[in-house]
């Protein structure tokens, strides 16, 4: 596996970087209409971050935030394992055009929650 972030070239690539700190992620979050102060609450793990989001966001914004996080993680894996392009405009238009979350979530809900479950290490206690 190549070192560093495949989306922005940073030397560091961890979960926080892919989901929040990467310039690609920051541009995606800027398009999400979720206040940065609400999502920039990462402490130690994805699980802690998701718990914090759940307690600070209404249901619609929590759904949107988890969808953005899942899509960013999925996109990173497509770039890594399938040599997928990293173009923000293509990524955004494919996943978030007009933020039609009802359609988007009906297609992604199962996969997103599996991702969340795996990021919690199979333990969703307290959610």
N, C-alpha and C positions, 0 to 999 in steps of 0.2 A: 504494500500500500504506500502511495507517495506521501511524504511528510507535508504537513501544513494543510491549510484550507484550499480546497479545489475551487471554491467560489470567488475568493478575493485574494488569495496568495499569501495570507497571513501565515506566520510560522506556527501559530497555535491553532489547533482545531480540536475543541472538545464540545460537549453538548451545549454548553452555554454559548460558545462562540457561534456554532451553527444556527442556533435558534434566536439569539439576541445580538451578539456583538459583531458578527460579520457584516461588512458593508452591504452585501446582498440582502441579508436579513433585515437590517435597519431600513433599507429602502422599501422592502416589502411591508414592514410594520407601519411605515409612514403612510402607506396607501390603505391601511386597514381601518382607519378612523377609530382606533382604540388609543386612548391617551397613553403616551409613553410612560408616564409616572405609574400607571396601573400595571404595565407589563414588565417594567424594569425592576423587578423585585426578587431576583434570583439569589438564593442563599447558598445551599450546598448541593442540591440535586434537582433533577427534573421533577421528581415527586414533590419536593418541598415547593418548587415554583408553581406547580399545578394546584397544590392546596392553597397557596397564597392567592392565585388567580381566582379560584373558586370562591374564596371568601370576600374578594374585593370587587368582583365584576358581577353585573346582572347576567341572567341566563344567556341572553343574546350575545353579549360581548364575550362571555366565557366560551360559548360555542365557536365564535369567530376566532378567538385567540388560540384555542386548541386546534382548530382547522389550519390556521396559519402555521403554527408550530409543526404540526404533522406534515403539511405540504413542504415546508422548508427541509425537514429531515428526509422526506421521501425524495425531494429534488436532489439533495446532496448525495443520496445513495444512487440515484440514477446517473449523476455525473461520475461518481466513483466506479460503479459497476457496469454501466451501459454506455459510457462515454457520451452522455447527454450534454447538450449545449447549456451554457450558463446564462443565457440572455434573460434579463429581468422582465422585459416586455413580453416575451413569449411565455415565461413562467406565470406572470400575472394574468395575462389574457386567458391562459389555459385554466387556471384555478379560480380566479376571483372576479371575472368580468361581471360588473354590476352587483357584485356581492349577493347573488341570488342564492342565499344560504339554504333555502328549503330544497332546491334541486341539488345543490352541491352536497349538502349533508345527507340527503337520501342516498346518494351514490357512495359517499365516503365514510359515513358514520361507523359502520362495522370495522373498517380498516383503521380508522382513527382511534377507536376505543381499544382495539387490539394493541396499537402502538402505545397508547397511554398505559395500558396494563403491563406491557413489556418494560416500559421505562420505569414503572414502579417496582420492577422485579417480581411481578406476579402478586403484589400485595396492595390492594386498594383500601385497606382499613382507614377509616376516617373520611372517605370521600362519599 
